[in-house]
């Protein structure tokens, strides 16, 4: 790859990271999906850059690795976010059952005395 191609790839990568960083800072706290996507993108770009450097194309490797890592990280983060929501729903259901049992126990105690 020529120097111009490497420079172009590095600029694309820099713009991509800037977009991710600024988009992440634009709202409230990041969701698990967003965290997974960010970690995947950074990890994929690092791994892709290393692999790309061994074949003489670190910029292209980082860009490809970042894109693949972003997708994989988002999928994993989405799964984890779904698990968190399922767990939270189960906790709420358990709390409702506990409260119902507490009220029933209180009612039974009042009828005994």
Buried (B, 14 or more C-beta within 10 A) or exposed (E): BEEEEBEBBBEBBEEBBEEBEEEBEEEEEBBBBBBBBBBBBBBBBBBBBEBBEEEEBBBBBBBBBBBBBBBBBBBBBBEBBEEEEEEEEEEEEEEEEEEEEEEEEEEEEEEEE
